[in-house]
């Protein structure tokens, strides 16, 4: 017997059941209220119609108990539903430790998805069942929206910044990937699929797809080719911040702010180095805007997230 709720799409992710429960609760509460008000309106229309024998001589002008009830009860219900929805929404922003990273670049009208090992896919993403997957996404042109109905996830993909969402596929199969934001004339054709595979089958697929450097290795090459190591190497004569174990570290800035070095911080530091200048350092780093593609930036992010050396190779 299927565990999919009646009239809802297949539920194929770990967050889908809680999303369905919230949705059905909202429908149930709204339907119950609509039915109660409809029945009440019909009863009143019949009971107090013109010419009826209803006694109107002692009609009350207010009822404190009823007024308090219809004010407080809906308020408590709405607050409860809001907290439930907020909890589920916040959970989608906190990927479990060890989630598999996948980098997504959207453009009219294609999804490009790149795995940590360098495997790149177009309009399709292969993932293992039972493994949390975290998507780091950006757009090359306009706003898109990454939407997988069977997983009950949807996240806007915005140019010039990173957004993220995660999921864990619970059933093997191929599930529709759609763009849920109108993005131009061929918006309706921007789609694809998420292929959830048993872990062993996924490992075989991943082994066949490796045909070059992984994402961190490509980031390291870009880091070296553009001279980044020349300044950020501890042996350099240029006074630049040390990037070793940068990711996730608290960074103290010249203006007194403290930020966490996440993907957005790394991206901004490359493209807008004057935005968040590290305390104790001069704002001398040039902007690399226009020199890296979105895919290149994600490779650099993956390299700086990794534990690989952040120094120039020995001469």
HELIX and SHEET records of a PDB file:
HELIX    1   1 UNK A   16  UNK A   47  1                                  32    
HELIX    2   2 UNK A   64  UNK A   91  1                                  28    
HELIX    3   3 UNK A  149  UNK A  151  5                                   3    
HELIX    4   4 UNK A  187  UNK A  189  5                                   3    
HELIX    5   5 UNK A  199  UNK A  209  1                                  11    
HELIX    6   6 UNK A  215  UNK A  225  1                                  11    
HELIX    7   7 UNK A  228  UNK A  232  1                                   5    
HELIX    8   8 UNK A  263  UNK A  271  1                                   9    
HELIX    9   9 UNK A  294  UNK A  305  1                                  12    
SHEET    1   A 5 UNK A 120  UNK A 122  0                                        
SHEET    2   A 5 UNK A 110  UNK A 115 -1                                        
SHEET    3   A 5 UNK A 100  UNK A 107 -1                                        
SHEET    4   A 5 UNK A 132  UNK A 139  1                                        
SHEET    5   A 5 UNK A 163  UNK A 168 -1                                        
SHEET    1   B 5 UNK A 124  UNK A 128  0                                        
SHEET    2   B 5 UNK A 191  UNK A 197  1                                        
SHEET    3   B 5 UNK A 173  UNK A 179 -1                                        
SHEET    4   B 5 UNK A 144  UNK A 148 -1                                        
SHEET    5   B 5 UNK A 153  UNK A 157 -1                                        
SHEET    1   C 2 UNK A 250  UNK A 252  0                                        
SHEET    2   C 2 UNK A 258  UNK A 260 -1                                        
END                                                                             
